[in-house]
């Protein structure tokens, strides 16, 4: 215990010295460049220190939860073991510290961003205005609330599923400051940098906590060392490359040609530390890996003390709002050709395709067959996802309402239909080993599919309301206009489109068994019930007399879109036409499934009748005869 306190004290002393040296080395230059007054030195030192504490607490929270649900062995199915429960409780303590640090950074960043005048906190209107204008304090506020939710969930839960559920607000708490911070500031390339920074932050957080938890488990000689070592190693093999790649992209965007500056040296040092951690991880030295990762994570606070050299480069209106320049008026060639890379969604598409192919190959090595049509459907969905977000079509979808509506229809209709036709849950259950001890991925998947949350989300009424209601809630409220200037909001919309579409079509198409199986007549009724709402949505857009998101599109001032209302009407026509076609296709497929099901049931009945002499029909005729005699 004394050794731990000495280590923590030494680490704190090193952090304070590093922050003081960095703050004094940076001086007043960042604030002069931004045109604001320089805050007191004590405030400039306190802010990076609190950022360091926040980054480390986030890592021990997220990684501790990941370790509890996917690294440490469970018991009796997928219940938390004693060690996993301890890991969840420790993650809860780290989450409480995380919430405190994020809460402290809200006023600190407001003061620093407004020239270092603490009096702004005493005027509620001025504080709220600064909170909204600076964006980063609002991100820390979201992080504080989400981390507090995680702390409460970790304190009251005994369930493995609840621990998995706590990962959602934990991920939100990690991403919120990144999406509103320096890396997401206006300028060329901020779209790519935001995605890369979010992925790197999540990967670093998960990796740090997993290695620390696994290293402590192995050092104490607790049960299942081989299982813990193997799972922790796999986690690092995923998180390490993602963290390195994301940090490299962010460094290139923020540093540009300023590698000889103090900021550039710190960014290079962070990359070097993460690379060293990855090499240690490959050798299975988890505690040293965690120590190096903690140092690399702490550098994030030092970077916040300076101003990135690439941030002040001049940018056009399109670079400011979109992150890139459009090549000109859209054409068939430019729409079909490769376009702007969407880091987050491209990584998602590649990961989904890779995991699916890995499952198919495992079945083939075992001698089992898998329908090629399902593989083609899944890979087609991945390819369509990548094309929709990364081609020229994806570029113009960020700047034109009509093209955005086309992307919306593809991502909420066609991509989810292809994914559902792929039957990923069935593939995973067949490919993953059964009866593992301790419980493994197959047990985790079965538990999640059978969970109450899955049953609620796939309820016909819930899935219909969420799927169709999203159209109206997004576009006929201020949400869409408020989200347009932010890249993270576009990515969140795309993910929402795919998730709600998948949940809606899952119980209807029925390749994978739904948590709430529906008879064919109910599936058809659910699909038919959604069609009028789609049609009315498109008609409402066609007849609208106000431009949705007018300020954003007017600021872009695209010369080939002189009439914003006409472009919006074109988007309404796309929504009306493109929304109905996939539904008609699904109806046809559903009727074919229904017919095949009836034919199979009829053949089964005939075989049973041949075996027992049609005992069911004989019993039914006897019942009718008895009824007739009783009436006489």
N, C-alpha and C positions, 0 to 999 in steps of 0.2 A: 504494500500500500504506500509506504514511504517513497519507494522507488517511482511509483506512478506520479505522486505529487511533485517529486523532483523533476521528472521528465516534463510534466505539464508546465511547471514553473519555468524551466529552461526554454521550452517552446514559446511561451508567452513573452519572455524577455527577448528572444530572437525576433519575434514578430514586431514588438514595439520598436526595437532598434532599426529593423528593416523599414518600417513605416516612417519613422522620423527621418532617416537618411533619404528615403524616396521623396517625402514631402519637401524637404529642404532642397533636394536636388532639382525638383520640378519648379519650385518657386512660384512666382505669380504669373508665369507665362500663360498657363491655360485660361486663367480668368481674364487676363487682358485680351486674349484672342477671342473670347466669347463676349467681351464688352461688359462684364459685370465686376463689381467690387470684389476684392480678395478677402475671404473670411479670415478670422483669427487662426493662428497656427494650431492652437489647441483643437479647434473644430476640424481643421484639415487633417489632423492626426487621428482624431476619434473616429471619423467617418470610415477610413479604410480599415481600422481595427474592428469595428462592428461588422463591416462587410466580410472580413475574414471569419469572424465568429459565425456569421450567418451561413457562409459557404460550407464550413466544416460541420455545423449542426445539420444542414440539409443533407450532406453526405451520410452522416451516421444515421439519420432518420430513414431516408429512402433505401440506402443499402442495408440497413438493419431489417427493414420490412421485407425486402427482396430475399435476404438470407433466411428469414423466419419462414417464408412461404415456399421457397424453391431450393434452398441449399441445405438447411438443417433438416434432419429426418423427422417426419411426423410419426403419428402412432394411430392405431385403430382406424384405418382408412386414411382420412386427411385431417384429423384433428391435430392441433398444435401439441408438440411434445413439450416437456418441461423446459428444455433448453430453448426451443423456439418461442415459448411463452416469455421467457426471460429476455430474449432478443426483442420481442415486441414491446415489452415494458421499457427497456432501455431506449428503443426508438421513440417511445412516447416522451421520455425525459428530454431527448435531443430535440424533439419537435417543439416542446415547451420553450427550450432555449432559442430555437429557430424563430418562434413566434415573437419572443421578446426582442430579439435582434432586428427582425423585420419591422416591428412596431417602432423601435428606436430610430431606424433609418428613415421613416416617413418624415418626422420633423427635421432630422439632420439634412436630408437631401433638399427639403424645401428651403431651409436656411442657406445652404451652400448655393443652391440654384438662384436665389434672389439676392445674392451679394453679401451674405453673411450677417444679415440683420435679424436677430432673434425676435424683434418686436412683431414680425409678421405672424408669429404664432399666437399673439394676443388679440389679433383682429380676425374674427372668424371668416368674414367675407374675403379678406385678402389671402388667408390661408387656403380656403377652398379654391379660390381662383388659381393660386399657385399650384395647388395639388393637381388641378385639371390641366393647366398649361404645361407643366413640366413632364407629366406622364410617368416618369420613373418613380416618384413618390406614390402614385396611384398603384403602380406595380408592386411596390413593397407592402402597401396596405392589403392588396389581394393576397399576397404571400403570407402576411401575418394572420389573416383570417383563416386561410386554408391550413396553415401549420397548426393553428389552435384546434381546428377540427380534427386533424390527425392526432394531436396529443390526447384529446378526449377519447377518440376511438381506440387508441392503444391502451388507454387506462381502463376502459370498461369491457373490452372484448376478450373472450376466451376462444373465439371461433377462427378457424383458418380462413373461411370465406370473408369474414369481417376484416381480417388483416390484409387480404387481397384488395378489398374495397377501399382500405385506407391508402392504397397506392395512388388512387385517382386524385384526391386532393393534394397528396404529396407531390405528384408530378405537376399539378397546377401551380403549387407554391414555388417549385423550381423554375418553371418556365415564365411566370408572370414578370419578374424583374428583368429577365433577359429580353422579353418581347417589348418592353417599354424602356430599355436602357440605351446606352450609348451605341451598341451594335445595331440597334434598330432605328437609329436616327436617320433623318432624311439624307439622301445622297445616293450616288451611283453604287450599285451592288448591295444595298441594304437588304434586299429580298433574300439573296443567297446567304448573306452573313447571318440574318436572323434565324433561318432554318438551321444552319450549321451550328450556331451558338446554342440553340435550344437542344439539339441532339447531343452536343458535347457536354452541356451542363447535366443533362439527365444521365448520360453514360458515366461521367466522372462521379456523380453522386452515388449511383448504384454500385459502381466498382469499388469506391472507397469503403462503404459500409460492408459490402460482401467480403472483401479481403480481410478487414479488421475482425469481423465476426467469425469467419472461417479460421483465421489464424489463431484466435483465442480458443476456439473449439479444439483445434488440433494440438495446441500447446498444452491444454489441460488434460489431454488423453481421454477425451470423452468417446462414447460409442459411435460406430459407423465412420471411422476416419477416412476410409477409402471413398465412401459415397460423398462425404462433404468435400474432400479434396477434388474429386472429379467434377462435381457440380460447380464449385467455386472456380475451378480452372476454366470450365466452359463459359461461365459468366464473364471472366476476364477476357477470353478470346473474342467475345462479342463486344464488350464495352471498350476494350483497349483501342482497336482500330477506329471505332466510331468517335471516341474522344480525341484521338490523334488527328484524324481527318477533319473533324469539326473545328478544333483549335487552329489547325493550319489554315483552313479557309478563312476563319475570322481574323487571324493575324495578317494574312495577305490583304484582306479588305481594310483593316484599320491602320496597319503600319505603312503599307504601300512601299514608298522609297525611303522610309525613315527608320531603317534597321539600326542605324548608328546612334539614334536618340536613346534616352533612358527608357522610354516606353517600348521601343523596339527591342532593347536588350532584355527587358522583363518578359516580353512576349516570347522571345527566343528561349529564355530560361525556363518558362513554363512548359514549352514544348519539349525541351530536353528532359525535364523532370518526369513528364508523363511517359516519354520514351524509355527512360531508365526503369520506371515502374513496370512497364510492359515487359521488359527483358527480365526483371526479377520475377514477374508473375509466371513467365514461361518456365522458369526454374522451380516453381512451386514454393517460393518463399513469400508467403502471404503477409506476415507481419511487417517485414521490410518494405514490401510493396505498398502496404497501407500507410507506412510512415512517409515514403516518398510521395505518394498521392496526396497526403495531407499537406505536404509542403507545396506541391504543385497547385492544389486547390487554394491555398492561402495566398498565392501570388495574385489571384483575382482581386483581392483587396488592394494590393499595391498598384495594379493596373488602373484601378478606379481613382487613384490619386493624381493621375496625369491625364493629358488630353491626347487621343490618338492622332498621329500626324496626318492620316488620310481623311479625317473628319471635316476639315475646313476647305477641302477642294471644291471649286465651283461646280454647280450642277444645274442642269436644265429642269424645266417643269416636269417633264416625263421622268427624268432620273430621280427627282425629289419625291414624286408621288408613287412611281412604280418601281424605281430602282434600276431602270434600263430605258433605252431609247427604242421605240418601235421603228421597223424598217421602212415605213411608209404606208400608203393606203393598202388595205388588205386585198389579196387576190387568192385564187385557188392555189397557186404555187406557194405563196408565202404561208398560207394557212396549213398546208399539208407538210411543208418542210420542217426540219428540226428548228426549235426555237429556244427560248430561255429555259435553262435548267431549273426545275423545282426540286430542290435538294430533299426536302422532307418527304414529298409524295413519291419521288423516284426511288428513294431508299425503301419506302414502304412497298412499292410495287416489286422491286427486286427481291426484297425479303420474303414477300408472300409467294412469289414464283419459286424461289429457291427452296423454301420449306415444303411446298407442295411436291416439287420434283423429288426432293429427298424422300418423302413418304412413298411416292410411286416406285422409286428405285429400291427401297427397302422391301416392298411387297414383291417386286420382281425377283430380287435375290432369294427370297423365301419360296419362290415358285407360285405365288398367288397372282391372279389377274386383276387388273383395274380397268374399267371401261375407258377407252381412249377418248370417247366423246366428252367425258367429264374433265379429263386432263385438258382437252382443247378448249373447253368452256372456261376453265379457271385461268389458263394462260392467256386466253383472249381477253378476259377481264383485266388481268395485270397489264397487258399490252395497251388496252384501251385507256386504262388509268394513266399510264405513262404518256401516251400520245395526247390525251386531253389536257394535261397539265404542262407538258414540256415542248410541244410542237408550236408552230406559229399560231395555231388555234388557241393554245393556252396563253400565249402572249397577249393576243387581242382580247381574250376573255377578261383580262385585268383592266382593260381600258374602254371597252364598249359593252353596253348593256345587252345588246342583241346577242353578241357572241358569248357573253357570260351566261345568258339564259340557255344557250345551246350546251355549254359545259355543265350547267346545273342539271339539265335533262339527262345527259349522258351519265353523270356521276350518281344521280339518284335513281335512275331507271335501269339503263342498259348494263352498267358495270355491276351493280348488285345482283341483277338477274343472272349474269354470267357466273358470278361468284357462287351464288346459291346452287346453280346447276352443277358446279364442280364438286359439291358434296364434301367440303373440307373436314367436317366433324367425323363423318363416316370413315374417311381416309385416315385421319389421325387415330381413331380408335382401333382400326385394323393394323396400322403400321407400328404403333407404340406397343412395347411389351406389357403384357398383363400380369397381374399377380406379383408385382415387385414388392420387395421388403427391404427398406421402408417404402411407403407409397411414392410413386413417381408421376411423371407427366400425364399418363393415361388416367390415373385416379384423380388428378387435379382437374382435368378436362371434364370428366364425368360429373364431378362435384359442381363445377361451375354451370354446366348445362342444366343440371337438375336443381339449381338454386332458386329460391323464391324470386330473386331479382330477374332471372331469365324468364321465369313463368309470367311475371308481371309485364316485362317488355314485349313478350311475344303474344300477349293477350290480344285477341282480334280488335277490340275497341281501342286499347291503348296504342297498338301499332298503327291503326288507321288514323287516329287523331294526331299522333306525333308526325306521321309521314305526310299526311295531307295538310295538317294545320301549320307545319313549318313553312309552307309556301306563303300562306297569308300572314303569319306572324313576322316573317322576315321582311317581305317586300311592302306590305301595307302598314308598316309601323316605322318609327325612326331608326330601327336597328340597322337596316341595310345601309342607309345613308351615313350613319355614324361609323360603320365598319369599313367603308370603302377606302379611307386613307391609310389603313394599316394592313401590312402584309400578313401579320399573324392572324388577323380576322378573316382574310380570304382563305388561308389554309384551314382555319377552324370551320368555316362554312363548308369547304369541300369534304372534310372528314365527317361533318354532320350529315351531309347529303348521302354519303356512302353508308354510314351506319344506320340511318333511319330507313333507307331503301332496303338494306339487307334484312333488318328486323321485320319489315313489312312482307317481303317476298319469301322469307324462310318458311313460315308455316303454310304458305300458299302453294309453292312449288313442291316442297316436301321431299327433296332428295335426301337431306338429313332429317332424321326424326326430330320434330319440334318438341320443346318442353310442354307445349299444349297442342297435341295432335288434333287436327280438324277433319271432319268428313268432307268429301269432295263437294257436296252441295254448299257447305259453309264456306269453303275456299272460294268457290265461284261467287257466292253472295258478297263476300268481303271485297273481292276484286271489282265486281260490278258497282258496289257502293262507293268506291273511290273515283270512278270515272266521271261522274257529274262534277265533282269538286275540281278535278283537273281541268275540265272543259271551262267551267265558270272562271277559274283563275286566269286562263289564257284570254278569255273574252274580256275580263275586267282590265287586264293590261292593255288590250287593244283599244278599249274605250276610255282609258284614263286621260285626263286633260292636264295633269301635272307631272313633271319629270321627277322620277325617284332618284335621289342622289345628285340633284342638279348641280350643287356647288362643286362636287368633286369632278364631274364630267366637264363643267364649264372651266374649271381651272386647268384641266388637261388641254382643252381647246383644240381637239383634233380637227385638222382642216377638212378631212374627208367625212366628218360627221357634223354638218352644219345645222341639222335639225335634230336635237336630242329627243324630242317627243316622237318623231318618226322612227328613230332607232329603237325607242322603247316599244312602240307598237309592233315593230318587226320582232322584237323579243317576245311579245305576247303571242304573235302568230306561231313562233317557234315552240313556245310552251304548249300551245293548244294542239299543234300537229304532232310534234315529237313526243308529247306526253301520252297521247292516245295510242300511237303505234305499238310501243312495247307492251302496253296493257292488253291490246288485242292479241299479240303474239302469245302472251302468257295465258290468255283465255283459251286459245287454240291448244296450247300444250297441256293445259289442265283438263280440257275435254278429252284429249287423247289418253292422258293418264287415267282418267275416270273410266273410259272405255276398256282400257287394258286391265284395270283393277276388277271390273265386273266380269270380264272374260276369264281372268284367273280364278275368281271366286266361283264362277260357274263350273269350270273344269275341276276345281277342288271338290265341289258338291257332287259332281258326277262320279268322281273316283270314290268318294265316301259311299255313295249310293250303290256302286258296284260291289263294294266290300261287304256292306251290311244288308243288301237286298232292299235298299231304299227304305230303311226303318223309319226315317223321319217322316216320309210321306205316308207310310202305313199308319204311324201313330196319329198323324193329323187327320186321316180319313176315319180312323176309329173314334177320334174325339168328335168329329162331325156326326157320326152315326149315333153316338151316345146322346148328343144334344137333340137329334131328331127324335129318338125314342123317348127322352124325357118330356119333350113337348107333346107327343102323342099321349 
